[in-house]
Amino acid sequence: MADIHRLPAVELRAALRSGELSAREVTEHFLARIEESNPRLGAFITVTGPRAVAEAAAADALFARRRADEPLPPLHGMPVAFKDLTDVAGVVTTHGSAALDRRPAPADGALAAALRGAGAISLGKTQVPEFGLTAYSENRIAPPSRNPYALSRSSGGSSGGSAAAVAAGLVPFAPGTDGGGSIRIPAAACGLLGLKPGRGVVPAGESSGDPASLVAAGPLARTAADAALLLDVLSPKAPSPGGPAPRTPATGSPDGTGYLDAVYRAPASLRIGVSLDSPWAGIFPFTSDPEALDALDAGIRLLTGAGHDVVEAGIRYDNRYPDAFTTAWTAGVGAARIAPHREALLTPLTRTFRRRAQQRSAAKLNECLAFLRQFERDTLAQYSAWDLILTPALAQTPRPVGWFTGSGHGDGRWPSPEWAGDADSDYRRQCEFAPWSSMVNVCGLPAVSIPVHWTGGSPGTGLPMGIQLIGRPGSEALLLQVAAQLGF
């Protein structure tokens, strides 16, 4: 099958489970795709080809010797890739930083353990910004991750390499992590569906430097069903109308309690509040690109056509939010173990925010964390008037590579002779690019980015633009249902 990479993940899984395709055949197909495309795309930092082929052979051996009544692992033979913030045993985790030693991880992190334990085969590690701090995936150790639809543009961040890999057909789907938009931003930039689950839905085994509990792991996929399949393995909880209920990890969900089962059921008519309000507007006034508003209009038309009531929602955000969020978001980098003589190898943004985090008192951090808890309560109270909140996914079209840093990567040269631009200008540009994402993490809510618009007028032409739907706690299944209802 020459077009294995074009199969939706749910169909690829079915072909692997029936024996129509072998794990080795699938693995070698995707590795060939990576070899061909990655030099110009920059999606992967590390490709673990021989190891992946060996794991595929083991998966095929398991398939051959199992009894007819013996179930296969839920992701038997499915290729995936992990962003290079996630530990995979025996593979170097770079964290996108030239300042760290290159040592193989001693064990799988929680995310890799869940997927590899479910039978998935890792093809390698994908490009990330240094320590996952930014909305673009560029660093000092590897070429930048580029947008498959326009190689001069960024694929977003921090899960930008994974998003580029899925969009270009280098893997069928991929897990990402999201502490301020890091799944939804690259999903929107690359024309994918990206789901950030609510706080606690996916075990957070890799968030020790996350005092505000901002980070959640979730799927990057081409369809809602593919995202649901991946979420079934990532989450040990089942969707239910009253919120997640404990269950065992999905193995096909024959009892109908999994996300994949739920995604095929149509949602009830919903009251959806549409808003352009942002907690960043007070400090960083921004103007949305016409393409972002076109995407919002397209989303409103689709949702209205599906029978939902879409009404204007006025949301008021406390203007102390930007400082508090930035303090919490950058706290972890201040504690990172970096040898003093290697500090100069950090990017300007990382170095600046690390210095500020180290100079900040514990009392100041605690004050910001207390404010964010109050911000969460206030925002949830406002959002409760609607079933879902609708915003654009991004305020601007995918940016040129090097645009945030001023480093000039967009002309095709790498590495740049110097990292131009200062950290504060870089950060401001990011906040203006994605002004509707981080407050979702602070509130611990689920949200999905859905690609509803293309600047060229039809899917696959021009640049993708999306909408974001923010749900109530426990509404991951509902968000996937709505995405599926809209044709994704």
C-alpha positions in Angstrom: 0.0 0.0 0.0 1.9 3.0 -1.3 -0.5 5.4 0.5 -0.2 4.0 4.0 0.5 7.5 5.3 -2.8 8.8 3.9 -4.9 6.3 6.0 -6.6 7.8 9.1 -5.1 6.4 12.3 -8.2 4.5 13.1 -8.1 2.7 9.7 -4.4 2.1 10.0 -4.9 0.5 13.4 -7.6 -1.7 11.9 -5.3 -2.8 9.1 -2.6 -3.7 11.6 -5.0 -5.6 13.9 -6.4 -7.6 11.0 -3.0 -8.5 9.6 -3.7 -6.7 6.3 -0.5 -4.7 7.1 2.5 -5.8 9.2 4.0 -3.5 11.8 7.4 -3.7 10.0 5.8 -2.7 6.7 4.1 0.3 8.3 7.2 1.3 10.3 9.5 1.1 7.2 7.0 3.1 5.2 6.9 6.0 7.7 10.7 5.9 8.2 11.1 6.3 4.4 8.8 9.3 4.5 10.9 10.8 7.3 14.1 10.2 5.4 12.7 11.9 2.3 10.9 14.9 4.0 12.7 15.7 7.2 15.8 17.5 5.7 13.5 20.3 4.4 10.9 20.1 7.1 12.9 19.9 10.3 10.2 18.0 12.2 12.6 15.4 13.8 15.6 16.1 15.9 16.4 12.3 16.4 15.2 9.4 14.2 15.5 6.0 15.9 15.1 3.9 12.8 16.9 0.6 13.6 15.3 0.5 17.0 11.8 1.1 15.5 12.3 -1.7 13.0 13.3 -4.0 15.8 10.2 -3.1 17.8 8.1 -3.6 14.7 9.5 -7.1 14.2 8.7 -7.9 17.8 5.1 -6.6 17.3 4.8 -8.9 14.2 6.1 -11.8 16.2 3.5 -11.1 18.9 0.8 -11.0 16.3 1.9 -14.3 14.8 2.0 -16.3 18.0 -1.0 -15.0 19.8 -4.1 -17.1 20.3 -7.3 -16.2 18.4 -9.0 -15.0 21.6 -6.0 -13.1 22.9 -6.4 -9.3 22.5 -3.7 -7.2 20.9 -2.4 -4.0 22.6 -4.7 -1.1 21.7 -2.0 0.6 19.6 -0.4 -2.5 18.2 2.2 -1.5 15.7 1.1 2.1 15.4 4.0 4.6 14.7 4.3 7.7 16.9 6.9 10.3 17.7 7.6 12.1 20.9 8.5 15.8 21.3 12.0 16.1 22.6 10.9 17.1 26.1 9.6 13.6 26.7 12.0 10.9 28.0 12.2 7.7 25.9 14.5 5.1 27.5 17.8 4.9 25.8 17.3 8.0 23.7 18.8 11.4 24.4 16.3 14.0 25.5 17.7 17.4 24.4 14.9 19.7 25.7 15.9 21.7 22.6 18.9 23.1 24.4 22.6 23.4 23.6 23.3 24.0 27.3 22.5 20.4 28.4 24.6 17.3 28.3 23.5 14.7 25.8 22.8 11.6 27.9 20.3 8.8 27.0 17.2 8.8 29.3 17.4 5.9 31.8 13.6 5.2 31.5 10.5 6.1 29.7 8.6 9.2 30.9 4.9 8.9 31.7 3.8 9.8 28.2 6.2 7.4 26.4 5.4 4.6 28.9 1.7 4.9 28.3 2.0 4.7 24.5 4.8 2.3 24.2 3.1 0.1 26.8 0.0 0.2 24.5 2.0 -1.2 21.6 3.0 2.0 19.8 6.4 2.2 18.1 8.4 5.3 18.5 10.2 6.6 15.4 12.1 9.3 17.2 12.0 12.7 18.9 10.6 15.8 17.3 11.7 19.4 17.3 10.8 21.7 20.2 11.8 25.2 21.4 14.3 25.3 24.2 12.5 23.8 27.3 9.2 24.1 25.5 9.0 27.8 26.3 7.8 29.3 23.0 5.0 29.3 20.4 7.6 28.4 17.7 9.9 25.4 17.4 13.3 26.9 16.8 16.5 26.3 18.8 20.3 26.2 18.7 20.7 22.5 18.2 18.8 21.6 15.0 17.1 23.2 12.0 13.8 24.9 12.8 10.5 23.0 12.3 8.8 24.3 9.2 5.1 24.4 8.2 4.4 21.6 5.6 2.0 24.0 3.8 4.6 26.8 3.4 8.2 25.9 4.3 9.1 29.5 5.0 6.5 29.6 7.8 6.7 28.1 11.3 4.9 25.0 12.4 4.2 26.7 15.8 5.2 25.5 19.2 6.1 24.0 21.5 4.8 20.8 19.9 5.7 22.1 16.5 7.9 19.2 15.3 5.1 16.8 16.2 2.5 18.8 14.4 4.6 19.2 11.3 5.2 15.4 11.3 1.5 14.6 11.5 0.5 17.2 8.9 3.2 15.9 6.5 2.3 12.3 6.9 5.5 11.3 8.8 3.4 9.8 11.6 -0.4 9.1 11.7 -0.8 11.0 15.0 1.3 12.2 17.9 1.1 13.2 21.5 1.9 16.7 22.5 2.1 18.7 25.7 0.4 22.0 26.3 1.2 24.5 29.1 0.1 27.6 27.4 -1.2 26.6 24.0 1.6 24.2 22.9 -0.8 21.6 21.4 -3.4 24.0 20.0 -1.0 26.6 18.5 0.9 24.1 16.3 -2.3 22.3 15.5 -3.8 25.5 14.2 -0.7 26.4 12.3 -0.5 23.0 10.6 -4.2 22.4 9.9 -4.7 19.7 12.5 -7.1 19.0 15.3 -5.3 19.5 18.6 -6.9 18.7 22.0 -5.7 19.9 25.3 -7.5 17.8 27.9 -8.5 19.3 31.2 -6.3 19.2 34.3 -5.8 15.6 35.6 -7.4 13.8 32.7 -4.0 12.6 31.5 -1.5 11.8 34.2 1.1 14.5 34.4 4.2 12.6 35.1 6.6 15.2 33.5 5.5 18.5 35.1 7.7 18.8 38.2 8.7 22.3 37.2 5.1 23.4 36.8 3.9 25.0 40.0 0.6 26.2 38.6 -0.3 22.8 37.1 -0.5 24.3 33.6 0.8 21.4 31.5 -1.4 18.7 30.0 -0.7 16.0 27.4 -3.0 15.4 24.5 -3.3 14.4 20.9 -2.4 16.0 17.6 -4.4 14.3 14.8 -6.0 14.8 11.4 -9.5 13.8 12.6 -11.5 13.8 15.8 -11.7 10.0 15.7 -7.9 9.7 15.5 -7.5 12.1 18.4 -10.1 10.1 20.4 -8.1 6.8 19.7 -5.0 8.4 21.1 -6.7 10.0 24.1 -8.2 6.6 25.0 -4.7 5.3 25.6 -3.4 8.5 27.3 -6.2 8.8 29.8 -7.2 6.2 32.5 -10.6 7.9 32.7 -13.7 7.5 30.7 -15.9 10.4 29.4 -19.3 10.8 31.0 -21.9 13.5 31.2 -21.0 14.4 34.7 -17.2 14.5 34.1 -14.5 11.8 33.9 -15.1 8.6 35.8 -12.4 6.1 36.7 -11.8 3.1 34.5 -9.0 0.9 33.2 -7.0 2.1 30.2 -8.8 1.6 26.9 -8.2 -1.7 25.0 -10.8 -1.1 22.3 -13.5 0.0 24.7 -16.1 -2.8 24.0 -18.3 -1.4 26.8 -18.8 1.8 24.8 -17.2 4.0 27.5 -14.1 5.2 25.5 -13.5 8.5 23.7 -13.5 6.7 20.4 -16.9 5.3 21.0 -18.2 8.6 22.2 -16.9 10.5 19.1 -19.4 8.8 16.8 -22.4 10.1 18.8 -23.8 13.5 17.9 -23.9 16.1 20.6 -27.1 17.8 21.8 -27.8 21.4 20.7 -25.4 23.6 22.6 -25.3 27.3 23.7 -21.9 28.6 22.6 -20.5 32.0 23.6 -18.2 33.6 21.0 -15.5 36.0 22.3 -12.5 38.0 21.2 -11.7 39.1 24.7 -8.2 38.2 25.9 -6.4 38.5 29.2 -3.4 39.8 27.3 -5.2 42.8 25.7 -4.5 45.2 28.5 -0.7 44.9 28.3 -0.3 43.8 24.7 -3.1 45.4 22.6 -3.3 43.4 19.4 -5.3 43.4 16.2 -6.5 40.2 14.7 -5.6 39.4 11.2 -8.5 39.3 8.7 -7.8 35.6 8.2 -8.3 34.9 11.9 -11.7 36.6 11.8 -12.5 34.7 8.6 -11.8 31.5 10.5 -14.0 32.6 13.3 -16.8 33.4 10.9 -16.4 30.0 9.3 -16.6 28.4 12.7 -19.8 30.3 13.6 -21.4 29.2 10.3 -20.5 25.6 10.8 -21.7 25.5 14.4 -24.9 27.3 13.6 -25.5 25.0 10.7 -25.1 22.0 13.0 -27.9 23.3 15.2 -26.0 25.1 17.9 -26.9 28.5 19.3 -23.9 30.8 18.9 -24.2 34.1 20.8 -21.8 36.9 21.7 -20.1 36.5 25.1 -18.5 39.3 26.9 -15.7 38.1 29.2 -13.8 40.3 31.6 -10.3 39.3 32.6 -8.2 40.8 35.4 -5.4 42.9 34.1 -2.9 41.4 36.6 -3.0 38.2 34.6 0.0 38.7 32.2 2.5 39.2 35.0 1.2 36.3 37.1 1.0 33.8 34.2 4.5 34.7 33.0 5.9 34.3 36.5 4.3 30.8 36.8 5.1 29.7 33.3 8.9 30.6 33.6 9.4 29.3 37.1 10.6 25.9 36.0 13.4 27.2 33.8 14.8 29.1 36.8 15.3 25.8 38.6 16.8 23.9 35.6 20.1 22.3 36.3 22.5 24.1 33.9 26.2 24.3 34.5 27.3 28.0 34.9 29.8 27.7 32.1 27.0 26.6 29.7 24.6 29.4 30.5 25.8 31.3 27.5 24.6 28.5 25.2 20.9 29.3 26.2 18.8 31.3 23.7 18.3 35.0 24.7 14.7 34.4 25.7 15.5 31.4 27.9 18.5 33.2 29.5 16.4 36.3 30.2 13.5 34.4 31.8 15.8 32.1 33.7 17.6 35.1 35.3 14.3 36.8 36.2 13.0 33.6 37.7 16.1 33.1 39.8 15.9 36.7 41.1 12.2 36.4 42.0 11.4 35.6 45.6 9.4 32.6 46.7 6.9 35.0 48.2 6.4 36.6 44.8 5.8 33.3 43.1 3.3 32.2 45.8 1.5 35.5 45.4 1.2 34.9 41.6 0.0 31.4 42.1 -2.7 32.6 44.6 -3.8 35.2 42.0 -4.0 32.5 39.3 -6.3 30.3 41.5 -8.6 33.3 42.0 -8.4 34.1 38.3 -9.5 30.5 37.6 -12.5 30.8 39.9 -13.6 34.1 38.4 -13.2 32.9 34.8 -15.0 29.6 35.4 -17.9 31.5 36.9 -18.1 33.7 33.7 -17.7 30.7 31.3 -20.5 28.8 33.1 -23.2 30.8 31.3 -22.4 28.8 28.1 -21.8 25.2 27.2 -18.7 26.1 25.2 -16.6 29.2 24.5 -15.6 29.9 20.9 -12.5 32.0 20.0 -10.1 32.1 17.0 -7.3 29.6 17.5 -4.7 32.2 16.6 -4.8 36.0 16.0 -2.4 35.8 13.0 -1.6 33.5 10.2 1.4 31.1 10.8 4.4 33.4 11.1 7.6 33.2 9.0 10.4 31.1 10.5 12.6 33.5 12.5 9.9 36.1 12.8 9.6 36.0 16.6 13.3 36.2 17.3 14.3 38.4 14.3 16.9 35.8 13.4 16.1 35.6 9.7 15.7 31.8 9.4 13.0 32.4 6.8 15.5 32.9 4.0 16.5 29.2 4.2 19.8 29.7 6.0 20.6 27.8 9.1 22.1 28.4 11.6 21.6 32.1 11.7 24.7 34.1 12.2 23.2 35.6 15.4 20.0 35.6 17.4 18.7 39.1 16.8 15.9 40.7 18.8 15.4 40.9 22.5 13.5 38.5 24.7 10.7 40.9 25.6 10.0 41.7 21.9 10.0 38.0 21.2 7.6 37.2 24.1 5.3 40.1 23.2 5.0 38.8 19.6 4.1 35.3 20.9 1.4 36.7 23.2 -0.1 38.7 20.3 0.1 35.7 18.0 -1.8 33.4 20.4 -3.8 35.6 22.9 -6.6 33.1 23.6 -4.7 30.0 24.7 -2.9 30.3 28.1 -5.9 31.2 30.2 -7.3 27.8 29.3 -4.3 26.1 31.0 -4.6 28.4 34.1 -8.3 27.3 34.4 -7.5 23.6 33.9 -10.1 23.4 31.2 -10.2 21.2 28.0 -10.0 22.9 24.7 -9.7 21.9 21.0 -8.3 23.6 18.0 -10.2 22.8 14.8 -8.9 23.8 11.3 -12.1 25.4 9.7 -10.5 27.8 7.2 -7.8 28.0 4.5 -6.5 31.3 3.2 -6.5 29.9 -0.3 -10.2 29.1 -0.1 -10.2 25.3 0.1 -8.6 22.6 2.3 -4.9 22.3 1.5 -4.6 25.6 -0.3 -2.9 28.6 1.3 -2.4 28.5 5.0 -4.7 26.8 7.6 -6.5 28.9 10.2 -8.6 27.5 13.0 -11.1 28.1 15.8 -10.8 27.1 19.5 -13.6 25.6 21.5 -13.2 25.7 25.3 -15.3 23.3 27.3 -16.4 22.8 30.8 -14.4 20.3 33.1 -14.9 16.8 31.8 -16.1 17.8 28.4 -13.2 16.3 26.3 -15.7 13.8 24.7 -18.1 16.6 23.9 -15.4 18.7 22.2 -14.4 15.7 20.0 -18.1 15.1 19.2 -18.5 18.7 18.0 -15.3 18.5 16.0 -16.6 15.3 14.3 -20.0 16.9 13.7 -18.2 19.7 11.9 -16.6 17.2 9.6 -13.2 16.7 11.2 
